[in-house]
Amino acid sequence: MITNSEKHFINNWQEQKSGPKWKYYLLFSFAWSVVSFLVIFFLTKLFTNLWETGGASLIYIFVTLSIIIGFFSTHFTYVVNERRLKNILQKDKEELN
């Protein structure tokens, strides 16, 4: 028997991944990139003096790092959610047999 939280997960995940995979990756990679940039920016501003020594080129490093982190976060989330969906559906299939 599928629990309510599993049903909720299935509905939400299937809605999120509906459409082309590249659109999902584009949207969530951008979102995670913005979040990671803000975290990196404020942490370096708060705890280091890199802005005084790194100069303007430091922003390009942070943007590049944020894009990489955003893509890998999106990919990790997608893979984990697909695996969870597969496990839930397999569990439900086994219970029906």
MODELLER restraints for C-alpha pairs under 7 A, 6 or more apart:
rsr = mdl.restraints
at = mdl.atoms
rsr.add(forms.Gaussian(group=physical.xy_distance, feature=features.Distance(at['CA:1:A'], at['CA:92:A']), mean=6.23, stdev=0.5))
rsr.add(forms.Gaussian(group=physical.xy_distance, feature=features.Distance(at['CA:1:A'], at['CA:95:A']), mean=6.77, stdev=0.5))
rsr.add(forms.Gaussian(group=physical.xy_distance, feature=features.Distance(at['CA:2:A'], at['CA:92:A']), mean=6.40, stdev=0.5))
rsr.add(forms.Gaussian(group=physical.xy_distance, feature=features.Distance(at['CA:10:A'], at['CA:85:A']), mean=6.54, stdev=0.5))
rsr.add(forms.Gaussian(group=physical.xy_distance, feature=features.Distance(at['CA:17:A'], at['CA:24:A']), mean=6.36, stdev=0.5))
rsr.add(forms.Gaussian(group=physical.xy_distance, feature=features.Distance(at['CA:25:A'], at['CA:74:A']), mean=6.42, stdev=0.5))
rsr.add(forms.Gaussian(group=physical.xy_distance, feature=features.Distance(at['CA:28:A'], at['CA:74:A']), mean=5.95, stdev=0.5))
rsr.add(forms.Gaussian(group=physical.xy_distance, feature=features.Distance(at['CA:29:A'], at['CA:70:A']), mean=4.66, stdev=0.5))
rsr.add(forms.Gaussian(group=physical.xy_distance, feature=features.Distance(at['CA:29:A'], at['CA:71:A']), mean=4.80, stdev=0.5))
rsr.add(forms.Gaussian(group=physical.xy_distance, feature=features.Distance(at['CA:29:A'], at['CA:74:A']), mean=5.60, stdev=0.5))
rsr.add(forms.Gaussian(group=physical.xy_distance, feature=features.Distance(at['CA:30:A'], at['CA:70:A']), mean=6.60, stdev=0.5))
rsr.add(forms.Gaussian(group=physical.xy_distance, feature=features.Distance(at['CA:32:A'], at['CA:70:A']), mean=4.38, stdev=0.5))
rsr.add(forms.Gaussian(group=physical.xy_distance, feature=features.Distance(at['CA:32:A'], at['CA:73:A']), mean=6.92, stdev=0.5))
rsr.add(forms.Gaussian(group=physical.xy_distance, feature=features.Distance(at['CA:33:A'], at['CA:66:A']), mean=4.81, stdev=0.5))
rsr.add(forms.Gaussian(group=physical.xy_distance, feature=features.Distance(at['CA:33:A'], at['CA:67:A']), mean=4.98, stdev=0.5))
rsr.add(forms.Gaussian(group=physical.xy_distance, feature=features.Distance(at['CA:33:A'], at['CA:69:A']), mean=6.53, stdev=0.5))
rsr.add(forms.Gaussian(group=physical.xy_distance, feature=features.Distance(at['CA:33:A'], at['CA:70:A']), mean=4.19, stdev=0.5))
rsr.add(forms.Gaussian(group=physical.xy_distance, feature=features.Distance(at['CA:36:A'], at['CA:66:A']), mean=5.41, stdev=0.5))
rsr.add(forms.Gaussian(group=physical.xy_distance, feature=features.Distance(at['CA:36:A'], at['CA:69:A']), mean=6.95, stdev=0.5))
rsr.add(forms.Gaussian(group=physical.xy_distance, feature=features.Distance(at['CA:36:A'], at['CA:70:A']), mean=6.91, stdev=0.5))
rsr.add(forms.Gaussian(group=physical.xy_distance, feature=features.Distance(at['CA:37:A'], at['CA:62:A']), mean=6.52, stdev=0.5))
rsr.add(forms.Gaussian(group=physical.xy_distance, feature=features.Distance(at['CA:37:A'], at['CA:63:A']), mean=6.49, stdev=0.5))
rsr.add(forms.Gaussian(group=physical.xy_distance, feature=features.Distance(at['CA:37:A'], at['CA:66:A']), mean=5.09, stdev=0.5))
rsr.add(forms.Gaussian(group=physical.xy_distance, feature=features.Distance(at['CA:44:A'], at['CA:50:A']), mean=6.86, stdev=0.5))
